[in-house]
Amino acid sequence: MKYLFINLNLQLGLILMKKISAYVDTSVFGGIFDEEFKRASNTFFHQVKMDYFDVYISPLVRNEISLAPLHVQNFFQEIFPYLKSVEVTDEALNLRDSYLASKIVSKKYTNDALHVALATVSGCLFIISWNFKHIVNYEKIALYNAINLSEGYRQISIYSPLEVVSHEKEF
């Protein structure tokens, strides 16, 4: 079993004895090619290849990747064997609609709400994203989790790759 040190952004270190189930949105794949996010994104995907994470994506991620620049699509194809899929279900669409009805994000950002709903409904421990406006945002996280609890789901942790990678070794 692998042990992974994770800083949970609460100044609290936890040693986890099993792989972390994480839903990864499209921004993380593009982060490989963004100067600001490149180092943490590369470390994250290296640790995915080292089997530290069970990484989940959805048809929404696959669709958004199909619209991304070719170099992002090529990287996605390279990492695809390490990914698992969740499907868009009525349950996820209903939870997304609850987020929208609560005005966490506007209808223009329906896909962002759907990413959170898919991760929640599929039981992932984390959502990993570089989307600081609509997903990795402390105000929005609290609102998503309030809706999750009111709808009978557990809270979900939302982080950037920088916050979930093991910093014991950088690659």
Secondary structure, 3 states (H helix, E strand, C coil): CCCEEEECCCCCEEEECCCEEEEECHHHHHHHHCCCCHHHHHHHHHHHHCCCEEEEECHHHHHHHHCCCHHHHHHHHHHHHHEEECCCCHHHHHHHHHHHHCCCCCHHHHHHHHHHHHHHHCCCCEEECCCCCCCCCHHHHHHHHHHHHHCCCCCCEEECHHHHCCCCCCC
